Amino acid sequence: MPVSAHAEPEARYRIPLSRDRVLRAAVRLADEHGVEALTMRRLAEDLGAEAMSLYHHVANKGDVLDGILDLVATEIHETVEALDTPAAGAAWKQAVRRRILTAREVLLRHPWAPALFQTRSAAGPAVIRYYDGLLGLMRQGGFSYDLGHHALHALGSRALGFAQELFDPAAGGGSGAEVPPEMAEQLPHLTGMIAEIAHDDPDSTLGWCDDQAEFEFGLDLILDGLDRLRGSR
């Protein structure tokens, strides 16, 4: 039985460290406190171990970040592989849509992961298998490899279940979801748009503006366009 993160240090000490245990503890910390709070010292404290002992299982913090991202990618891959959705002919679109929205459900459990997917350069084997499966659904639907290649580029990060932010919240030092008052007159259209829209469901969001409705709107536009091209190239 897994030991709780809140178990007594003496109890956790009795369980030998392993790379898998270290990485799963890191995922738990990131889920609860954000990836910014993930340090080697805090991870060691959570495991009831000395910080130096972690280096027998992970090389450094970068290795930890790559490892927890691969755990999430594996969770995505295993979850979508359990789906049983016909994809032949016109059914490809619903199959791909369901696969992507299922991947998004996993990411919503790990809201720190999209930022890492954008910043970590190495694509692990689980990510590659996920894309291979996605392309396989398109091939069942009649896509050529050429159109499938275009489709993956068009989907971009949406293929994994998240959309890149329109604006970088960190760029202006603010939340990203507001226009500085001194610039409101210079930016009337953005000011009006931001004043009118509302994203009030934090459980559907992987960024300040990436809520479920916005994500599905963009996804459906892309899938509808690809369906019109299917069979023509």
Beta strands, then each sheet from edge to edge (+ up, - down):
end
